[in-house]
Amino acid sequence: MRDFVLMTDNMADLPDDYLRENGVEEISLTYMLDGKTYSKENSLPYPEFYNRMRSGSMPTTSQVNPEEAKEKFLKVLEQGHDIVHIAFSSGLSGSCNSTRIAAEEIMEEYPEYKVRIVDSLCASLGQGLLVHKAVQLKKQGMSMEEIVDWLENNKLHLCHVFTVDDLNHLYRGGRVSKTAAFIGTLANIKPMLHVDNQGRLIPLSKVRGRKKSINTLVTMMEDQMKSYRDQNDVIFISHGDCLEDAEYLKKLIEEKFGIHDFLIDYVGPTIGAHSGPGTLALFFMGESR
């Protein structure tokens, strides 16, 4: 029986050290900023990326195409490994479908190879936390198919709650109207959002002021976590160049729930291009999204 590796894409926002230490392979999406295309290999430092956005630069992103996915998959398969690929939400990008096309072509051409695609229906470190769960299951000795079954059965328990600091970026992405963005910015309104069961970004409510929005994330976590408290040995937090806010959120969670294991990292440029500076997102296991 062939060994298998776990794969994902850089929309999962997992640190490079984590990927290397856990043998997770990655497909990278690119982004364009100020007329130049950047990839994972030549990305801007994250603070510089967000500072350019604050100065008015508007990045754009592109999805993975089937040819790119096929090339990356074959590189791994030819080394003797089958693949479980945990893809960025199909509700937010066509990248997942591109990887499915690539996998189907490969298995038709090379019947000895296996590529399993899991539509995470997740984003940023929510997708990253789902990858982390798969990493832990692989270390426990689960087979490729057992891990795929677990992911499919549990991915809708991977909860995402987040807030943004500037509504104009959500307006650019079609998440709020131009009027709502303008009025909300003037009134210091902070939207609370989540990722729903179709893997789409959905506004849930609005609060006034940054500190209240961060406190509301913890309240939302409590409401959704419920009986899944024991499944949250680690909490993931991603931020759009606002580490101090992420650390404050961590402190609130430690005090409220007694959880002390966290992974905190940037929202990478391919998602940050749409959410903007000041995004703060919280990921955990819960009864429902």
C-alpha positions as a Markdown table, in Angstrom:
| # | Residue | x | y | z |
|---|---|---|---|---|
| 1 | Met | 0.0 | 0.0 | 0.0 |
| 2 | Arg | 1.3 | 3.5 | -0.9 |
| 3 | Asp | 1.9 | 6.1 | 1.7 |
| 4 | Phe | -0.1 | 9.3 | 1.6 |
| 5 | Val | 0.5 | 12.9 | 2.3 |
| 6 | Leu | -1.8 | 15.8 | 3.3 |
| 7 | Met | -2.0 | 18.8 | 1.0 |
| 8 | Thr | -3.7 | 22.1 | 1.2 |
| 9 | Asp | -3.4 | 25.6 | -0.4 |
| 10 | Asn | -2.0 | 28.8 | 1.0 |
| 11 | Met | -5.5 | 30.1 | 1.7 |
| 12 | Ala | -5.2 | 28.0 | 4.9 |
| 13 | Asp | -2.7 | 30.6 | 6.2 |
| 14 | Leu | -0.6 | 28.0 | 8.0 |
| 15 | Pro | 2.9 | 29.1 | 8.9 |
| 16 | Asp | 5.7 | 27.6 | 6.8 |
| 17 | Asp | 7.3 | 26.1 | 9.9 |
| 18 | Tyr | 4.1 | 24.2 | 10.6 |
| 19 | Leu | 3.9 | 22.9 | 7.0 |
| 20 | Arg | 7.5 | 21.7 | 7.1 |
| 21 | Glu | 7.4 | 20.1 | 10.6 |
| 22 | Asn | 4.2 | 18.2 | 9.7 |
| 23 | Gly | 5.0 | 17.2 | 6.1 |
| 24 | Val | 2.1 | 19.1 | 4.6 |
| 25 | Glu | 2.4 | 20.0 | 0.9 |
| 26 | Glu | 0.9 | 23.2 | -0.4 |
| 27 | Ile | -0.5 | 24.7 | -3.6 |
| 28 | Ser | -0.1 | 28.5 | -3.9 |
| 29 | Leu | -2.5 | 31.0 | -5.3 |
| 30 | Thr | -1.0 | 34.3 | -6.5 |
| 31 | Tyr | -2.0 | 37.9 | -6.0 |
| 32 | Met | -1.3 | 41.1 | -7.9 |
| 33 | Leu | -0.5 | 44.5 | -6.2 |
| 34 | Asp | 0.5 | 47.7 | -7.9 |
| 35 | Gly | 1.0 | 46.0 | -11.2 |
| 36 | Lys | 3.2 | 43.2 | -9.9 |
| 37 | Thr | 2.3 | 39.5 | -9.4 |
| 38 | Tyr | 3.3 | 37.9 | -6.2 |
| 39 | Ser | 3.4 | 34.2 | -5.2 |
| 40 | Lys | 4.2 | 32.4 | -2.0 |
| 41 | Glu | 7.9 | 32.3 | -3.0 |
| 42 | Asn | 8.2 | 36.0 | -3.6 |
| 43 | Ser | 5.5 | 37.5 | -1.4 |
| 44 | Leu | 5.7 | 40.8 | 0.2 |
| 45 | Pro | 6.3 | 40.9 | 4.0 |
| 46 | Tyr | 2.9 | 40.8 | 5.5 |
| 47 | Pro | 3.2 | 44.2 | 7.3 |
| 48 | Glu | 4.2 | 45.8 | 4.0 |
| 49 | Phe | 1.3 | 44.2 | 2.2 |
| 50 | Tyr | -1.2 | 45.6 | 4.7 |
| 51 | Asn | 0.5 | 49.0 | 4.8 |
| 52 | Arg | 0.1 | 49.3 | 1.1 |
| 53 | Met | -3.6 | 48.5 | 1.4 |
| 54 | Arg | -3.9 | 51.2 | 4.1 |
| 55 | Ser | -2.2 | 53.6 | 1.6 |
| 56 | Gly | -4.9 | 52.8 | -1.0 |
| 57 | Ser | -3.4 | 50.0 | -3.1 |
| 58 | Met | -6.1 | 47.4 | -4.1 |
| 59 | Pro | -4.7 | 43.9 | -4.6 |
| 60 | Thr | -6.4 | 41.3 | -6.7 |
| 61 | Thr | -6.2 | 37.5 | -6.6 |
| 62 | Ser | -6.4 | 34.5 | -8.9 |
| 63 | Gln | -7.6 | 31.0 | -8.3 |
| 64 | Val | -5.6 | 27.8 | -8.9 |
| 65 | Asn | -6.2 | 26.4 | -12.4 |
| 66 | Pro | -6.4 | 22.7 | -13.2 |
| 67 | Glu | -3.0 | 22.6 | -14.9 |
| 68 | Glu | -1.2 | 24.1 | -11.9 |
| 69 | Ala | -2.9 | 21.7 | -9.6 |
| 70 | Lys | -2.2 | 18.7 | -11.8 |
| 71 | Glu | 1.5 | 19.6 | -12.0 |
| 72 | Lys | 1.8 | 19.9 | -8.2 |
| 73 | Phe | -0.2 | 16.7 | -7.6 |
| 74 | Leu | 2.0 | 14.7 | -10.0 |
| 75 | Lys | 5.2 | 15.9 | -8.4 |
| 76 | Val | 4.0 | 14.4 | -5.1 |
| 77 | Leu | 2.4 | 11.2 | -6.6 |
| 78 | Glu | 5.6 | 10.4 | -8.6 |
| 79 | Gln | 7.5 | 10.4 | -5.3 |
| 80 | Gly | 5.4 | 7.4 | -4.2 |
| 81 | His | 2.7 | 9.2 | -2.2 |
| 82 | Asp | -1.1 | 9.3 | -2.6 |
| 83 | Ile | -2.8 | 12.6 | -1.6 |
| 84 | Val | -5.5 | 13.9 | 0.6 |
| 85 | His | -6.0 | 17.5 | -0.5 |
| 86 | Ile | -7.9 | 19.9 | 1.8 |
| 87 | Ala | -9.1 | 22.7 | -0.5 |
| 88 | Phe | -10.2 | 26.3 | 0.1 |
| 89 | Ser | -14.0 | 26.7 | 0.3 |
| 90 | Ser | -15.8 | 26.2 | -3.0 |
| 91 | Gly | -18.2 | 28.8 | -1.7 |
| 92 | Leu | -15.5 | 31.4 | -2.1 |
| 93 | Ser | -13.3 | 30.3 | -5.0 |
| 94 | Gly | -13.2 | 28.0 | -8.0 |
| 95 | Ser | -9.9 | 26.6 | -6.8 |
| 96 | Cys | -11.5 | 23.5 | -5.2 |
| 97 | Asn | -13.2 | 22.6 | -8.5 |
| 98 | Ser | -9.8 | 23.0 | -10.3 |
| 99 | Thr | -8.2 | 20.5 | -8.0 |
| 100 | Arg | -11.1 | 18.1 | -8.6 |
| 101 | Ile | -10.6 | 18.3 | -12.3 |
| 102 | Ala | -6.9 | 17.8 | -11.9 |
| 103 | Ala | -7.5 | 14.8 | -9.6 |
| 104 | Glu | -10.0 | 13.2 | -12.0 |
| 105 | Glu | -7.6 | 13.6 | -15.0 |
| 106 | Ile | -4.7 | 12.1 | -13.1 |
| 107 | Met | -6.6 | 9.0 | -11.8 |
| 108 | Glu | -8.0 | 8.4 | -15.3 |
| 109 | Glu | -4.4 | 8.5 | -16.8 |
| 110 | Tyr | -2.7 | 6.8 | -13.9 |
| 111 | Pro | -5.2 | 4.3 | -12.2 |
| 112 | Glu | -2.5 | 3.4 | -9.6 |
| 113 | Tyr | -2.6 | 6.9 | -8.1 |
| 114 | Lys | -5.2 | 8.1 | -5.5 |
| 115 | Val | -6.0 | 11.8 | -5.0 |
| 116 | Arg | -8.9 | 12.6 | -2.6 |
| 117 | Ile | -10.2 | 16.2 | -2.6 |
| 118 | Val | -12.0 | 17.5 | 0.5 |
| 119 | Asp | -13.9 | 20.7 | 0.0 |
| 120 | Ser | -13.1 | 22.3 | 3.4 |
| 121 | Leu | -15.9 | 24.8 | 3.2 |
| 122 | Cys | -13.5 | 26.8 | 5.3 |
| 123 | Ala | -11.2 | 29.8 | 4.9 |
| 124 | Ser | -7.9 | 31.2 | 6.4 |
| 125 | Leu | -6.9 | 29.4 | 9.7 |
| 126 | Gly | -10.3 | 27.8 | 9.8 |
| 127 | Gln | -9.1 | 25.7 | 6.8 |
| 128 | Gly | -5.8 | 25.6 | 8.7 |
| 129 | Leu | -7.4 | 24.1 | 11.8 |
| 130 | Leu | -9.1 | 21.5 | 9.7 |
| 131 | Val | -5.7 | 20.6 | 8.2 |
| 132 | His | -4.3 | 20.5 | 11.7 |
| 133 | Lys | -7.0 | 18.0 | 12.7 |
| 134 | Ala | -6.1 | 15.8 | 9.8 |
| 135 | Val | -2.4 | 16.0 | 10.8 |
| 136 | Gln | -3.2 | 14.8 | 14.3 |
| 137 | Leu | -5.4 | 11.9 | 12.9 |
| 138 | Lys | -2.6 | 10.9 | 10.6 |
| 139 | Lys | -0.1 | 10.8 | 13.5 |
| 140 | Gln | -2.6 | 8.6 | 15.3 |
| 141 | Gly | -2.4 | 6.1 | 12.5 |
| 142 | Met | -5.6 | 6.7 | 10.7 |
| 143 | Ser | -5.7 | 5.6 | 7.0 |
| 144 | Met | -6.2 | 7.9 | 4.1 |
| 145 | Glu | -9.9 | 7.0 | 3.7 |
| 146 | Glu | -10.6 | 7.2 | 7.5 |
| 147 | Ile | -9.2 | 10.7 | 7.5 |
| 148 | Val | -11.3 | 11.8 | 4.5 |
| 149 | Asp | -14.4 | 10.4 | 6.2 |
| 150 | Trp | -13.6 | 12.2 | 9.4 |
| 151 | Leu | -13.1 | 15.5 | 7.6 |
| 152 | Glu | -16.3 | 15.2 | 5.6 |
| 153 | Asn | -18.3 | 14.3 | 8.8 |
| 154 | Asn | -16.8 | 17.1 | 10.9 |
| 155 | Lys | -16.0 | 20.0 | 8.7 |
| 156 | Leu | -19.3 | 21.8 | 9.4 |
| 157 | His | -18.3 | 21.7 | 13.1 |
| 158 | Leu | -15.3 | 24.0 | 12.3 |
| 159 | Cys | -16.7 | 27.4 | 13.3 |
| 160 | His | -15.4 | 30.7 | 11.9 |
| 161 | Val | -16.4 | 34.0 | 13.5 |
| 162 | Phe | -14.7 | 37.3 | 12.6 |
| 163 | Thr | -14.9 | 41.0 | 12.4 |
| 164 | Val | -13.3 | 43.6 | 10.1 |
| 165 | Asp | -12.1 | 47.1 | 10.8 |
| 166 | Asp | -12.9 | 48.7 | 7.4 |
| 167 | Leu | -16.2 | 47.9 | 5.7 |
| 168 | Asn | -14.9 | 49.2 | 2.3 |
| 169 | His | -13.0 | 46.1 | 1.6 |
| 170 | Leu | -16.1 | 44.0 | 2.1 |
| 171 | Tyr | -17.9 | 46.4 | -0.2 |
| 172 | Arg | -15.3 | 45.7 | -2.9 |
| 173 | Gly | -15.9 | 42.0 | -2.5 |
| 174 | Gly | -19.7 | 42.4 | -2.7 |
| 175 | Arg | -20.4 | 41.6 | 0.9 |
| 176 | Val | -22.0 | 44.9 | 1.9 |
| 177 | Ser | -23.6 | 47.7 | 0.0 |
| 178 | Lys | -21.7 | 50.9 | -0.8 |
| 179 | Thr | -24.1 | 52.9 | 1.4 |
| 180 | Ala | -23.7 | 50.4 | 4.3 |
| 181 | Ala | -19.9 | 50.7 | 4.0 |
| 182 | Phe | -20.0 | 54.5 | 4.0 |
| 183 | Ile | -22.4 | 54.9 | 6.9 |
| 184 | Gly | -20.9 | 52.1 | 8.9 |
| 185 | Thr | -17.4 | 53.6 | 8.6 |
| 186 | Leu | -18.6 | 57.0 | 9.7 |
| 187 | Ala | -20.5 | 55.5 | 12.7 |
| 188 | Asn | -17.6 | 53.2 | 13.7 |
| 189 | Ile | -19.8 | 50.2 | 13.0 |
| 190 | Lys | -18.0 | 46.8 | 13.1 |
| 191 | Pro | -19.8 | 43.9 | 11.3 |
| 192 | Met | -19.7 | 40.4 | 12.8 |
| 193 | Leu | -19.5 | 37.7 | 10.2 |
| 194 | His | -19.1 | 33.9 | 9.9 |
| 195 | Val | -18.6 | 31.2 | 7.3 |
| 196 | Asp | -21.9 | 29.3 | 6.7 |
| 197 | Asn | -22.5 | 25.6 | 5.8 |
| 198 | Gln | -22.0 | 26.4 | 2.1 |
| 199 | Gly | -18.6 | 27.9 | 2.8 |
| 200 | Arg | -19.7 | 31.5 | 2.1 |
| 201 | Leu | -19.0 | 34.7 | 4.1 |
| 202 | Ile | -22.2 | 35.8 | 5.8 |
| 203 | Pro | -22.8 | 39.0 | 7.8 |
| 204 | Leu | -24.5 | 38.2 | 11.1 |
| 205 | Ser | -24.8 | 41.4 | 13.1 |
| 206 | Lys | -23.2 | 44.8 | 13.8 |
| 207 | Val | -21.7 | 46.3 | 16.9 |
| 208 | Arg | -20.3 | 49.7 | 17.6 |
| 209 | Gly | -16.6 | 50.0 | 18.3 |
| 210 | Arg | -13.6 | 47.8 | 18.0 |
| 211 | Lys | -13.3 | 46.5 | 21.6 |
| 212 | Lys | -16.9 | 45.5 | 21.7 |
| 213 | Ser | -16.5 | 43.6 | 18.4 |
| 214 | Ile | -13.6 | 41.6 | 19.9 |
| 215 | Asn | -15.6 | 40.8 | 23.0 |
| 216 | Thr | -18.5 | 39.7 | 20.8 |
| 217 | Leu | -16.3 | 37.1 | 19.1 |
| 218 | Val | -15.9 | 35.4 | 22.5 |
| 219 | Thr | -19.7 | 35.5 | 23.1 |
| 220 | Met | -20.2 | 34.0 | 19.6 |
| 221 | Met | -17.7 | 31.3 | 20.4 |
| 222 | Glu | -19.5 | 30.4 | 23.7 |
| 223 | Asp | -22.9 | 30.2 | 21.8 |
| 224 | Gln | -21.5 | 27.9 | 19.1 |
| 225 | Met | -19.1 | 25.7 | 21.1 |
| 226 | Lys | -21.5 | 24.3 | 23.7 |
| 227 | Ser | -20.9 | 20.5 | 24.0 |
| 228 | Tyr | -17.8 | 20.7 | 21.8 |
| 229 | Arg | -15.8 | 22.3 | 24.6 |
| 230 | Asp | -13.6 | 19.2 | 25.1 |
| 231 | Gln | -12.7 | 19.1 | 21.4 |
| 232 | Asn | -11.0 | 22.5 | 21.6 |
| 233 | Asp | -7.5 | 21.7 | 22.8 |
| 234 | Val | -6.2 | 24.4 | 20.5 |
| 235 | Ile | -7.7 | 27.6 | 19.1 |
| 236 | Phe | -6.6 | 29.3 | 15.9 |
| 237 | Ile | -6.7 | 33.1 | 15.5 |
| 238 | Ser | -5.8 | 35.0 | 12.3 |
| 239 | His | -5.4 | 38.7 | 11.9 |
| 240 | Gly | -4.9 | 41.4 | 9.3 |
| 241 | Asp | -1.8 | 43.0 | 10.8 |
| 242 | Cys | -3.4 | 43.7 | 14.2 |
| 243 | Leu | -1.4 | 41.4 | 16.5 |
| 244 | Glu | -2.3 | 43.4 | 19.6 |
| 245 | Asp | -6.0 | 42.7 | 19.0 |
| 246 | Ala | -5.3 | 39.0 | 18.4 |
| 247 | Glu | -3.4 | 38.8 | 21.7 |
| 248 | Tyr | -6.3 | 40.6 | 23.5 |
| 249 | Leu | -8.7 | 38.1 | 22.0 |
| 250 | Lys | -6.5 | 35.2 | 23.2 |
| 251 | Lys | -6.4 | 36.6 | 26.7 |
| 252 | Leu | -10.2 | 36.8 | 26.8 |
| 253 | Ile | -10.5 | 33.2 | 25.7 |
| 254 | Glu | -8.0 | 32.0 | 28.2 |
| 255 | Glu | -9.9 | 33.8 | 31.0 |
| 256 | Lys | -13.3 | 32.6 | 29.8 |
| 257 | Phe | -12.6 | 29.0 | 28.9 |
| 258 | Gly | -9.3 | 28.1 | 30.4 |
| 259 | Ile | -7.8 | 27.2 | 27.0 |
| 260 | His | -4.1 | 28.0 | 26.7 |
| 261 | Asp | -2.9 | 26.4 | 23.4 |
| 262 | Phe | -3.2 | 28.8 | 20.5 |
| 263 | Leu | -1.9 | 29.3 | 16.9 |
| 264 | Ile | -1.9 | 33.0 | 16.0 |
| 265 | Asp | -0.8 | 34.2 | 12.5 |
| 266 | Tyr | -1.5 | 36.6 | 9.7 |
| 267 | Val | -4.4 | 36.5 | 7.3 |
| 268 | Gly | -2.3 | 35.9 | 4.2 |
| 269 | Pro | -2.5 | 38.3 | 1.2 |
| 270 | Thr | -4.8 | 36.1 | -0.9 |
| 271 | Ile | -7.6 | 36.4 | 1.7 |
| 272 | Gly | -6.4 | 39.7 | 3.2 |
| 273 | Ala | -6.9 | 41.3 | -0.3 |
| 274 | His | -10.6 | 40.9 | 0.3 |
| 275 | Ser | -10.9 | 41.3 | 4.1 |
| 276 | Gly | -8.4 | 44.1 | 4.6 |
| 277 | Pro | -6.2 | 45.4 | 7.4 |
| 278 | Gly | -7.7 | 44.9 | 10.9 |
| 279 | Thr | -9.5 | 41.7 | 10.2 |
| 280 | Leu | -9.7 | 39.5 | 13.3 |
| 281 | Ala | -10.9 | 35.9 | 13.0 |
| 282 | Leu | -11.4 | 33.1 | 15.5 |
| 283 | Phe | -11.6 | 29.4 | 14.7 |
| 284 | Phe | -12.8 | 26.5 | 16.9 |
| 285 | Met | -14.9 | 23.4 | 17.0 |
| 286 | Gly | -18.6 | 23.8 | 17.8 |
| 287 | Glu | -22.0 | 22.2 | 17.6 |
| 288 | Ser | -22.9 | 24.2 | 14.5 |
| 289 | Arg | -21.6 | 27.1 | 12.4 |
